[in-house]
Amino acid sequence: MRFRELLIGLLIVLLSAGCAAPVVDQAATETATEAGAPTKLRIVSTVSPITNVVYNIAGDRAEIVGIVPEGVNSHTYEPAPSDARQLANADLIFINGLKLEEPTLKLAQANAKADAEIVLLGDLTISPDDYVFDFSFPEAEGSPNPHLWPNPFHTLNYARIIRDKLSERDPQHVDEYAANYARFEERIQALDEAIKATVASIPVENRKLLTYHDSWAYFAPVYGMTVIGAIQPSDFAEPSVRELVEIIEQLKAERVPAIFGSEVFPSPVLEQIARETGAAYVDDLRDDDLPGEPGDDNHSYFGLMAENLRIMAEALGGDPSIMAAFDTRNIPGADRGVEQNQ
């Protein structure tokens, strides 16, 4: 009888314990949450050089999406409905500005969530006093040349702005962003030295650029080169017959050894100009299409600049091997891929 009473009592205790609310160790729960994967910043950018700079500064601390596919005309790119969804989910939206990506900017303004920030990098980098207007971007139309990133120091300023915005949004990792920026700055300084050496190897009389689309307006004055013209008018059509005659006469007068096309802007008229003037026709300069494939060492902003300088040097009588020694890899810490529209 005594044994039976003890058994019943034990069952009652066990059942009561099973029905009671569990005791929660609050400290242990908080530790487990902190140990889990943190919520990453969601970043949307536009053209691939900007996307790559964001990637170099953010590393694996953000989810990064590039809206404008590589190898398309960023001036006329019309974002897709899927881009609107990406923009609506973004915490930070980095756009070049200076009227480069107007359809994407308008879509971002219409869809961005209340606490998102749209950052116009170009507008924060130069003032109207520094705007450059040219054949492709005439002052009468009010749109300055927006291609700031071929100037490495403008790109460095982009990186500084990106660092600061990331740090504001994610102060927990401010030291990492600062360290990535410091490495990026070192690489920009090395790029600057490599460009100077490459341009110095080109005969002085050949340091002239005539391109299809004028992407070098902020680069040439810094490195002692002269942009003598661009072939593509502001409406992205082919130049008129009168304009062609003027271009051919200018090339003959300047004795330009090579003219540069773009794989993004194919133009049969360039071959005609080359035949008329005797200049070499080089059609693979890149405005915002990174060389190689994602994951390749040269698929970076640094690779873009190195490839373009190699092409220029080879066509203008300089030493293309100088850029071969330059490190085009993404900086340490930026070691994951970036989602890019295809």
Secondary structure, 3 states (H helix, E strand, C coil): CHHHHHHHHHHHHHHHHHHCCCCCCHHHHHHHHHHCCCCCEEEEECCHHHHHHHHHHHHHHEEEEECCCCCCCCCCCCCCHHHHHHHHHCCEEEECCCCCCHHHHHHHHHHCCCCCEEEEHHHHHCCHHHCCCCCCCCHHHCCCCCCCCCCHHHHHHHHHHHHHHHHHHCHHHHHHHHHHHHHHHHHHHHHHHHHHHHHHCCCHHHCEEEECCCCCCCCHHHHCCEEEEECCCCCCCCCCHHHHHHHHHHHHHHCCCEEEEECCCCCCHHHHHHHHHCCEEEEEECCCCCCCCCCCCCCCHHHHHHHHHHHHHHHHCCCCCHHHHCCCCCCCCCCCCCEECC
